């Protein structure tokens, strides 16, 4: 019974986050090499107003940023956050809705 509750809870949480998530952006970042790099860029991007979630793919050198519903991310803000984390922004794309 506990496992069923846990599964239902995780599924509901996932659906609620997806349903209320805003626009998603894909950033290409130079210099991402280790988990500490991932932590640093996650921390910096999460401090930007309206950012809901950050997912780093070290192998691809990419960062996926999901905004809160109604919020957007512009390239200048992303570039500054990436620079403040010690990296270089090489690409900025808004994911199709």
Phi, psi and omega in degrees: 000319180297321180294322178296315179299316180297316180297315179296319179298313181296318179297315179297319179297316179298315180296318181294322179291323179289319183294328184255006180286147179266208182294146178247141180236146177247123180249136171261126187233127175277139173104357179284118186227340188211169178301328178294323175298314180300315180299317182296318181285325175300312181300316182293315181290325178293342178278351178284133179305130175093351179284128181261319185209149178226128178235125183253133174247100183298320182297322181269347184067033183238156179227127176258125182244122177252129182267158173293155180304128180090352180258152176230165178236128176260161186297323181296318179294317178298316181299317180293318180296318178295318178297317179297334178276353177097020183234177181241127177280122181251342180204146181217115179224139174272129180288143178296147182281000000 
